[in-house]
């Protein structure tokens, strides 16, 4: 599953370039990853994404991709770094092309606000 920025209720962003804020809830099955990414290879997600991770008794890892053709790297510090085993909320403070959430042990819930 790869949700795109500007999809759903914010679909007009694709046409007008408006960065109207929106939110989305993602479900990540145990043993799987879900990627939340920008609309295209030259686009970035908003510079400040608020992310809440609820591992629901399992573990979640978060990684980001800065450029479209780049590699994913684990979030290095803060509440979204390492193995997340309890509910955490944090703001990703810089623009990235994509954020990947990987769950193990239980189905996780991710909430994102742009």
Buried (B, 14 or more C-beta within 10 A) or exposed (E): EEBBBBBEEBEEBBEEEEEEEBEBEBBBEBEBBBBBBBBEEEBBBBEEBBBBBBBBEBBBBBBBBBEBEEEBEBBEEEBBBBEBEEEBEBBBEEBBBBBBBBBBBBBBBBBBBB
